[in-house]
């Protein structure tokens, strides 16, 4: 489809949106809220992820709501039901939170708006119509509205067709959408991986032309990556897109990312350790701290990266660290399998890590040792214990091979 055809299609949809009947499961409290807006002669829609998920035969996790009522009108309409608790969480941006007896987390109701300015937090908003509201949304699959009065999906952007065809497409001009909030670049990749879809060529080209994540906080970059890894249909599909779009320098600034190991493990620390296995401990620490990873996450990743180099002398330190961070055994096993480390070697280390100290400080003191000598002797004994366990493993393997 050439640019002229796309432009004509957008004009047609804007003037005459697709309306499709949809049997959508809607919580009873949302229906009650919708009835209040219907009585007030106001438009009321479910918008975004809940509509997308329903069209994909998935159960929605949450419901975002939208209306043409002004924020104060929303408050007045909701106040008619004494069971509803109303809280203006972002009244200046047209967002009102309503909590119901059935949902203590509540629902956000947003007035149709046009954002003025760029970034996640616009400088100002202009309350407007549904036709204008849809243009500010990120992806076509997230820009679908479910009309609570008619029971129809209203599609101004071709999102229904994109879901059907497995395409992730930015709403309108992709470059403009990404300039408004650079995190949308990672969101587009995340949704493509989650749905097992491809990026629309125009959307992909816009990212390739400007993949800078300037203005996006480290926390949001970290969270988007982890959400992407947790929800991806295929981890490899996600990682290949990040590599193709040259996004790793923004996600892990200053670090080398290992793109050679192909694996589908969903264990986040193990996967991150595989990706960062070509870096030294200090660089991993500095970068992950700057990207706001937690201390536990950093410790787990560093432990796994260093595990492939474990030997007799480092084993006691690794044992202490393993027990300090309480690393899940399955995380270690998944990493080891993907990194080509013998499961028998893992068995030896897990046995070693869960064993009591090879010698106690009291025993050494009774032998006349004191001060730093005790620590050195304890570490030497632990090293010998680990070496002994490895020797037993090797002898066991040799017995099997020669049997």
Secondary structure as GFF3:
##gff-version 3
##sequence-region A 1 403
A	DSSP	alpha_helix	3	15	.	.	.	ID=ss1
A	DSSP	beta_strand	18	21	.	.	.	ID=ss2
A	DSSP	alpha_helix	28	39	.	.	.	ID=ss3
A	DSSP	beta_strand	44	47	.	.	.	ID=ss4
A	DSSP	alpha_helix	49	55	.	.	.	ID=ss5
A	DSSP	beta_strand	64	67	.	.	.	ID=ss6
A	DSSP	alpha_helix	71	78	.	.	.	ID=ss7
A	DSSP	beta_strand	85	90	.	.	.	ID=ss8
A	DSSP	three_ten_helix	91	93	.	.	.	ID=ss9
A	DSSP	beta_strand	95	99	.	.	.	ID=ss10
A	DSSP	beta_strand	107	111	.	.	.	ID=ss11
A	DSSP	beta_strand	113	116	.	.	.	ID=ss12
A	DSSP	beta_strand	124	127	.	.	.	ID=ss13
A	DSSP	alpha_helix	130	133	.	.	.	ID=ss14
A	DSSP	three_ten_helix	134	136	.	.	.	ID=ss15
A	DSSP	three_ten_helix	140	142	.	.	.	ID=ss16
A	DSSP	beta_strand	145	147	.	.	.	ID=ss17
A	DSSP	beta_strand	152	155	.	.	.	ID=ss18
A	DSSP	alpha_helix	159	165	.	.	.	ID=ss19
A	DSSP	beta_strand	167	168	.	.	.	ID=ss20
A	DSSP	alpha_helix	174	180	.	.	.	ID=ss21
A	DSSP	alpha_helix	183	195	.	.	.	ID=ss22
A	DSSP	beta_strand	198	199	.	.	.	ID=ss23
A	DSSP	alpha_helix	201	209	.	.	.	ID=ss24
A	DSSP	alpha_helix	218	231	.	.	.	ID=ss25
A	DSSP	alpha_helix	235	244	.	.	.	ID=ss26
A	DSSP	alpha_helix	248	251	.	.	.	ID=ss27
A	DSSP	alpha_helix	268	275	.	.	.	ID=ss28
A	DSSP	alpha_helix	281	290	.	.	.	ID=ss29
A	DSSP	alpha_helix	295	307	.	.	.	ID=ss30
A	DSSP	alpha_helix	312	325	.	.	.	ID=ss31
A	DSSP	alpha_helix	329	339	.	.	.	ID=ss32
A	DSSP	alpha_helix	343	354	.	.	.	ID=ss33
A	DSSP	alpha_helix	361	366	.	.	.	ID=ss34
A	DSSP	alpha_helix	372	402	.	.	.	ID=ss35
###
